[in-house]
């Protein structure tokens, strides 16, 4: 293939893409749901657990992303880690589940946008779905351009996200009305199995709100100085977003008691209404929708590179490897992710989509990658690694344990993940001989 992706995304742009992917509509829609799932003032520990999960797993992504800065992220990590025998199957299963769950991620963001839009204009179910579908179409159209322009757009959207979050946080702390403590007040035991299971169930929703700290790895072949900028972007994103989420939660329940906030679908809008009045709350709601829009922009951008990378490597359906002849981006892959996301946004419920997202990707992606780091270190050593995770192998052990715990916490959706893995394995062995290698890369 004569065309190649170009390294034109700076550290600021990469971090912007990560952060707007992470924030999205998730923390605003999940705010009251997390409180209801925990049922007491200790709900904020589910957000802390989500941040720790992202940080631990971020070390694995940083080591792999710096070592293999190519389009597709996990596709390349799994291919290299599992070698000639297992690599093609594992990398294919990742692309297989990504093609399915990326549509769920896109749909969940669009559905959340449509639901929150109800605060401004009451909508019927069909009108809400129409808003979600139109949003996906608009995002796909905006991404139909070269990566240099997209990088600049990401920084612009990111600046808006930061301003909005700071406004919410500062407003809460300057209008503090309710005493809040994250410590046990009525004899709760934070170290009991029942509490851990409760936090595990709620953290499925908070981890969803942190997902995206690794988006930069999907764009690895478009990042400048990837050995340094990929780890930096990941850790900056995680620390900043964790600080924003924790202070935002604390800020909101300092104005609206958590017992009241847990019953509101529009807790952030209610919070701004309580402080500034209904008109300002409407403005704040529009800004929350800005955040959701920015996140969906980053999500579709990152996922569109995964099927492209696999097809360009001869390990997936070849038409996904096509680049736009003038703008030089994987337009077939982009249209596929956007089109399937559009369909899912019209047919699914938000909570079902979130559980399925985690259940589908935990085993093939997160757990398999953590094990893959060990395999790569044993086979290749660490002398040539641009970044080495701290306290190895502790992050690997903790990551596998946490992800298996989260997989179990998704409930029935966990079985869906296993079923799709089995289907993907069958498709791989039936179709692999029909994929001519577009580009042959050495698997060691």
N, C-alpha and C positions, 0 to 999 in steps of 0.2 A: 504494500500500500504506500503510495507516494506521499500522502498527507499524514501529518503527525500533529498531536496536540502540543501547544506551546506553553512554556513555563513563564506565565505573565501575572500570576497571582502573588501579591506581596504578603508579608506577615499580617499587616493591618487588614487587608482584604480577606485573608484566610480566617483570621480570628472573627471578623465580622460575619462571615458566612456561617461559621460554627455557632456563634452566639445567637444569631437570629433563627437558626435552625432549632436550637435548644429551647428558646423561650416560647414562641408561638402562642397558641390559645390554651395550651395545656395547663399552666399554673393558674389561670383564671377560671377555667371550667372545673379543674380538679380541686380547687381550694375548698369548697364546701363539701365535696364528696369525700375527701380525705378526713375531714373532721367527723363526718357521719360514720365512716368506717371505724375510726378509733373510738369515738364516742365520749371523749373527755379532753382535758386541756393538754394531754401528752401528744396530741396529733403532730406537733412540730417535729417530733423525733422521727416520724416517717420521712420528713423532708431531709433531716440530717442523715438518715440511713441511705437515702437516694444519693446524696452528695458523696458519701463515703464510697458507695458502689461505683459511681462515676470516676472518682479519683483513683481507686484501685485498678479498675479496668482501663482507665486512661493510661496507666503506665505500660500496659501490654500493647495498646494501640500505638503509643509513642515509639516504643522500641521497634515494632514491626513497620510502622509507617515511615520512620526515618531510614530503615534498612531497605525497604522496597517501595520507593515513592513512585508508584505507577497508578494509572487510572484503574478504578475498580476496587481499591483497598483490599478488603478481606479476600476477594477472589485470588489475588496474587499471594497473600499471606498463606492461605490454605494450600495453594498449589505448591509453594516452595516447602512448606513445613512437612507435608505428608508425602513428598517425593514422587517418583515415577509411578509407583503402584497405587497409592491412595490419593495423591494430589489431584489428578484429573476429576475423580469422583467427588471429592470433598469440595473442590472449587466449583464444580458444576452444581452441586446441591446448594451451595451458597447463592449462586446466581438464580437457580430455580426458586428458592424461597424468597429471594429478594424481589424477583419479578412479581410475586404474589403479595408479599407483605409491604412492598413499597407502595402498592396501590392502596393498602389499608392505611399506611401512614399518611398518604396524600388525602385519602378520604376522611380520616379522623380529624385532620386539621381543617378541612373544608366543612365538615359537619359541625365541628365546634364553632367555626365562624358563623355558620347559619343559625345555630342555637343562640349565640350571644347577640346576634343581630336583632333578636326578638325584643331586646330591651328598648331599642330605638323605634321599631315598627312591629307590632304584633303580627305574626305570620301564621298561616295554616301550615300543616305538615308539608303539603306539596310546594308551597311558596318557599319554605325553609330549604327544601331539597333543591329548588331552582336556584336559590342564592348560592348554595354549595357548588352546584354544577357549573354555574357561570364563573365562579371564582377559579376553579381548576382550569377552565378554558382560557381565562385571562392570563393566569400565571404561565401556562404553556406558551402562549403567544409572546409574552414578555421575554421568555428565555430563548426565543428564536433569534439569537444574535451571537456575536463573537464573545469570547471569554474576557477580553479586556474591558468591553463595555459592561458586562455582567459584574465584574469585580468592582467597578465604580458604583454601579447601582446597589450592590450589597453594602458598601460603606455608607451610602446615603440612607438606606433602610435601617442599618445598624444604629446610626446616630439617633434616628427617631425612637428606636426601641429603648436606648439608654435614657434618653430624656424622659420618656413616659414612666419608666420604672422609678427613676429618681423622684419624679413628681409624686407618685403614689407613696413612696417610702417617706419622703420628707413631710408630706401632708399628714400622714399618720402620727409621726413622732411630734409634730408641732401642734396637733389637736388631740393629744392623748387624753382619753376620758375614762378608760376602763383598766383596772389592774389585771395584768396577766402574768402567770408564772408557768414555765414549762416543766416544773418539778411536781412529783406526786403530792396531792393535797388530801386525799381521802383514803389513804391506806393502800394505794396501788403499789404493786411490786414490779419495778421496771426490769427485773431479772428473771421473771417467771416465764415458763414456756408459753402460757396463754397470752401474755403480753407480746412476746416475740412473734407468735403466730398472727396476732392482731396487727402488729407493725408490718409484718411480711405481706399481709393481704393489702394493707393501705399503701405500702411502698411500691406495689405494682403500678399504682397511679402516679406516685412521685417520680419513680425511675423513668416512666414514660415522659415526664416533663423535663428530665435531664438529657434524654437521648438526643444525639446530634453532636456531642463533643468530639466525635470521630469523623465528622463529615469531610474534614480536610483530607483524610486518607483516601476517600473516593476520588478526590481531585488531585491525587499525588503527582501525576505527570504534568500538572499545570501550576505547581507551586514552585516559587523561586527558592533556592537554597534549602531544599526539603529536609536535609539531615538535621538542621537546626530549627527551621520554621515550623515543621509539623509538630514536634513535641511542644514547642513554645505555644503554639496556637491552641493545642489541646488543653494544656494546664492553665493558661490564662483564661480560657473559656470556662473551665470547670470552676475555678476559684471565684471568678466574677459572678457567674450565674448562681452559684451556691449562696454567695453573700446577698445577692439580690433577692432570691427566693426566701431565705430565712428572715431577712429584715422586713420584707414585704408582708409575710405572714404575721410577724410580730406586730407590725405597724397596723394592719387591718383589724386584728382582734383587740388592739388598744383603743379602737373607736367603736367597733361593733362587737359585743360579747360573742365568744365562740358558740355559745348555745343558740344565739340568733343567726349567726353567719352560716351555720351548718344547714339551715333550711332554705337558703337563698341560692337560686341558680345564677344570680348576677351579683355576687357578694362584693366585687370590686366596684361595680357601678353604684350599689347601695352605699358602700363606704364613702365614695366621692359625693353622693347626694346628701349624706348625713353631714358632711363637712361644709360643702359649698352650695348645695341646692340642686334642683333637678336639671337646670340648663347646663351647669358645669358637668354634672354626671353624664349627660348625653355626649358632651365633648370628650370626656374621659372614655366613654364607651367606644366612640369612634377611633380613639387612639389605641385602645385595646385591639380593635379590629385591624388597625395598622400593623400591630405586632403579629397578629395571626397571618396577615397577608405576607409580611416579610419572612416569616418562618416557612410558609408553604413555598415561597420562592426558593429558599435555600434547600429545602427537602427535595423538590423536583430536580433541581440542578445536580445535587449529589447523586441521587439514585439513577439518573439518566446515564451516568458514566459506567455503571456496573455491567449491564448487558453488553454495552459497547466493548468493554475491556475483554470480556470472555469471548465474544465473537471475533474480535481482532486477533485473539490468541488461538483460534480454531477449536474452541471448546464450547461453542454455543451456536445457535442458528445464525448463519453468516450475514443475513441482511442487517442485523444489529450493528455490524462493523462499519456501516456507511457513514461518511462524514459529509456535511453540507459542502458542495463544491466551491462556494464563495466565502461563507462565513466560518468554515472549518470547525464544526461542532457535530456531535453524533445525533443527527436530527431524527433518525428512525427510532433510536432508543428513547429519545425525549418524547416523541409522539406516543410511543407505546406506554411509557410510565404515566404520562398525562391522560391518555385515553382510558386506560384501565382504572386509574384513580377517579376519573369522571364517573364511570359506571358504578364503582363501589360507593361513591359519595351519594348516589341516588338510591341505594338499596340497603345500606347498613345502618345499625345503631352505633353511637359513639362508644359506649362501654364495651360492647362486643368486639368492636374493632381494636380497642386498646389491649384487651386480654389476648386476642389472637396475634397481635403484633409481637408481643414478648414471647408467647408460646412458640411461635414459628421460628424465631431467630435464635433463641437462647442456646440450644444444643449445637446447631450447625455452625453458628457464628461465634458467640461469646465463649462457650465452653471449649469448642474445638480450637479456637485461636489461642486460648490460654495454654492448652496442652501443646499446641504447635510451637509456642515459644520454647518450651523445654526441648522438644525434638530438634529444633534449629540450633539451639545452643550446644546440644550434645554432638551434633553433626558438624557444625561449622565453627564453634567456639564464639568468643565475644571480642576478639582483638579488632575486628573490622567494623564493629557496630558504631554508627554515629551517635546513638543514644542507648544507654543501658539502664534498665529500670532499677530503682532503689530497692534495697532489702530483698533482692531475689533469693530464694523462690517464694517468699511470703506473699507477695501480691498475687502470684499464680494460684497458690493454695486457697487464699481468701476469695479470689475471683470465682474459681470453680465452685466453691462451697456456696457463695452468695447466689450465683446464677442458678444453681440447682434448687436452692431454696425458693427463689423467685419463680422458677419453672413449675415447681409443685404448687405454689400459691396461685397460679393462674387457673387452677381447677380443671374443669372439663376441657378448656382450651389446650391444655398440655397434650391431650390425646390427639387433637387436631395437628399439632406440631409433628408428632410421630407419624401420623397418617400421611402428611405431605412429604415427609422425608422418604417414606416407603414408595410413594408415587414417583418422586423425583429419581430415586434409584432405578426404578423400572424404566422410566423414560430415558435415562442416561444409557443404559445397556442396549435399549432398542434403537436409539437414534444416533449414537456416537459415531458410527461409521459413515453417516451421511453428511458429516460436517467437514468440508475440506479446510485444512489449516490455512487461514489467511496470513498468519504470521507465526513462525515457529520459534519458540523460546526455550532455552535449555532449562530442564528441571533437574536439579541436583539432589 
